[in-house]
Amino acid sequence: MANVYEVLKEMGVQLPEPPAKGGVYTPVMEFGDKFLYCSGCGCAIGDENYLGKVGADLTLDEGRAAAKNCMLNLLSILDAKTGDLNKIKRFVKVLAFVNSADDFVQQPQVVNGGSEFLRDLFGEEKGLPARSAIGVNTLPGGIACEIECLVELE
């Protein structure tokens, strides 16, 4: 597998600064010898944010972009914790919450925006974890998407 940072560069993507915590919690928790559990990350990166309900205030494509931003924020906190994203053996589980209009039922397609990014960055074996995509009535600050993950290290 290629160096993750080289692939990011080829994609024209730069890791953002790790997002500020939104409460009293640990952004990344180690357990066992090789596992990291990441608290949920929202979709704000710098001045770019996606606010509102997908299917009402935001389009499916905007929801997909929000999910990709969530993944970038997760990668930034993993990078800060591990010092090297190449230490990731695989993404084990992703749990995604989509701020959804009452009649919106395309949560899996929204979260595909983040899953496709992980797949393209890490490859199918490492970057396609088990996943849940859940529609919710609201999220903190009115954000469109929040995603948490579990990773296994080499």
N, C-alpha and C positions, 0 to 999 in steps of 0.2 A: 504494500500500500504506500502511496505517495505521502510525503510530508504534508500534514494538515495545513501548515502555514503557507506552503507553496501552492496548494490547491486554492486556498482562500485568495491568494494574490492573483492566481490565474482567473478566478471568478470575479476579480475586481472588488472584493469584499474586505473590509477592514473590521476587526473586532472593536466594538465600542468599549468604553470604560464600563466596569461592572456597575449595574444600577444601584442606587442608594436603597437601603432597606426601608420598607414601608411599615415597619412595626418591630415588635420585640421577638426576634427569632434568629436562627442561624441560617445564612444563605446556602451553605453546603455542609452536610453532616456526613462524616465518615462512619462506616460500620463494617464489621468484619475486617478482613485483611485487604480487600480489594474493591469495596463498593462505596459509592458516593450517592447520596440522595440530595437533590437540589430542590430547594423551596421554589414555589411558583415565581416566575418572572413575567412581567407585563411586556407591552409592546412599545414603550417609549424609548427612543434612542435620540439623545440630544433634543432638538426641537421637533423631531418627527414623532408623532403619536397618532394613534387611531382611537378615537373616542366615539362611543355610541353603540347602538345595536346593529349587528350585521343583519341585513334583510330589511332594515328600516332606514337607518341613518347612513349605513355603509353598504357598499356592494360586496358581492362574493370576492371579487379580486382585491378589494381593500382589506377584507378579512384575511385573505391568504397572505397579503403583505404583512399584516399584523402578526400572524402566526410565525412568519419568517423572522420578524424582529424579536419575538419571544425567544426563538432558538438562538439568535445572535446574543441576546442577553444571557441566556443559559451558558453558552460557550464562554462568554466573558467571565462569569463567576467560576466556571470550571477551570479556565486558564489561570485565574488568580489563585485558586486553591492548589492546583497541581503543578503550575509552572510550565506545563507542556501538554498540550492537547493530544500529542502523539502517544501519551501514556494510556489513552482510552482504548480499552479492548473492544468494547461495544456498548451501545445504548441498549439497556434492558427493557425499560418501560417509560412511556410518555403518557402523562395525564393532562389533557387540555380542556380548558373551559372557554366557551364562546358566549359572549354577551349577545343574546339572540332575540330578535323580534318574536312575538308569540307564535307566528305561523311559519317561522324559518326552520327548515329541517335539513339543511346542508352542512351541519357542523363537521362531518368527516371531510368534506371538500375544502372547508376553511383550513382545517388543521393540516391538510395535504401541503399547504404552502410551506409549513415548517418541516414536515416529513420529507418532502422532496429535496429541500435544502440539505438536510442531514444526509440523505442518501447520496446526493451529488458530491458532498464533501467527504464522507467517510466510506462510501460504497455500501452495497446492499447488506452484506454480512454484518458490518459494524454499525451502520447508520439507520437500519430499519427495525426498531424495537416493537414490542407489543405496545398497543396504544388504545386509549379511550378518548373520545371526543364528545364532550357533554355540553349541551345548551343550558345556559343559566339566565336568570332574569336580570342580573346586574353583576358587575365586578367593581373592585375598588377604583375610585376615581372616574368611573364610567368607561374604563378601557374596554376595547373590543375583545381582547383575548388574554389569557394567562395560561402558561404552560409550566409544568414541573417535570422532572425526569429522574431516573435512576440509571447510573452508569457503572460498568465494571471496568476496573483498571487492569492493565497487564500485570 
